[in-house]
Amino acid sequence: MTQPLITASDLTKSFPAPGGAVQVLAGVSLTLERGETLALTGESGSGKSTLLHLLGALDAPDSGEITLDGKALGGLNEAARAKLRRQSVGLVFQQFNLIPSLDVAANIAFQARLAGRYDAAWATELAARLGLTELTHRYPEELSGGQQQRVAIGRALAGRPPVLLADEPTGSLDEATADDVLDLMLALVAETGAGLITVTHSERLAARFGRRLHLRRGQVT
Ligand SMILES: Nc1ncnc2c1ncn2[C@@H]1O[C@H](COP(=O)(O)OP(=O)(O)OP(=O)(O)O)[C@@H](O)[C@H]1O
């Protein structure tokens, strides 16, 4: 039997706050299978981004276990977590986090190069399918928000990571553009066989995913 791409069991996470620690996650468990698409919904402040950061090995839970691509995160030091992240996870953030000094082509290639999996033909194809071919020599500041978002998606997918984690990847786009970008993400994920978890506020977009998970008061409902 193949292992799930992600397993998380009983995750808790608190943050310090002026009036005492605030518990953001209070025992969250989930699994993500290969090729599965999961929408993560919940009110603002319900802990969606926090959970995504834990699953992507960007932060560690206070308690609970996570396996990512077959590896337990618990025993890993920061260097080992960073390596696993490079190899196994593509991340798309709401703020894109493109590298200002690199043009579009180099931004798309960046993550794949770090992972040692740069494939020029695939990068070119991705740029074309994301409608970026004419823009490959532009710099992030010369792009619209929607164009930057597409570069961020291309960068996350260029290394064909087994796991793609996206935090409101279409949050700053108008409805029609958001639909197009999501169509493309779902198609590319299906082609690469990756598993996808996307945080979204949109019920309309969440309905397009294979599975949905709703967070409320730090727990899955
Ligand atoms: N690094 C941090 N330090 C302190 N508090 C934090 C930190 N990160 C998140 N929080 C708090 O944890 C709670 C959950 O935040 P999180 O960003 O996970 O929610 P969210 O569901 O993604 O919200 P939104 O939909 O508004 O993006 C919030 O109350 C937030 O203020």
The ligand as a Gaussian input file, in Angstrom:
#p B3LYP/6-31G(d) Opt

LIG

0 1
 N        3.572000      34.096000      14.284000
 C        2.480000      34.374000      14.995000
 N        2.572000      34.974000      16.204000
 C        1.477000      35.261000      16.946000
 N        0.220000      34.975000      16.545000
 C        0.058000      34.378000      15.348000
 C        1.166000      34.050000      14.510000
 N        0.696000      33.468000      13.373000
 C       -0.634000      33.434000      13.514000
 N       -1.036000      33.970000      14.686000
 C       -2.424000      34.082000      15.177000
 O       -3.026000      32.818000      15.008000
 C       -4.386000      32.971000      14.588000
 C       -4.610000      32.169000      13.317000
 O       -3.888000      32.790000      12.244000
 P       -3.876000      32.168000      10.776000
 O       -3.119000      33.122000       9.930000
 O       -3.442000      30.761000      10.817000
 O       -5.434000      32.201000      10.433000
 P       -6.160000      32.050000       9.020000
 O       -7.296000      31.130000       9.241000
 O       -5.170000      31.685000       7.970000
 O       -6.667000      33.530000       8.822000
 P       -6.937000      34.385000       7.456000
 O       -8.056000      33.674000       6.769000
 O       -7.338000      35.715000       8.007000
 O       -5.649000      34.397000       6.685000
 C       -4.642000      34.440000      14.471000
 O       -5.273000      34.861000      15.649000
 C       -3.246000      35.039000      14.363000
 O       -3.224000      36.324000      14.889000

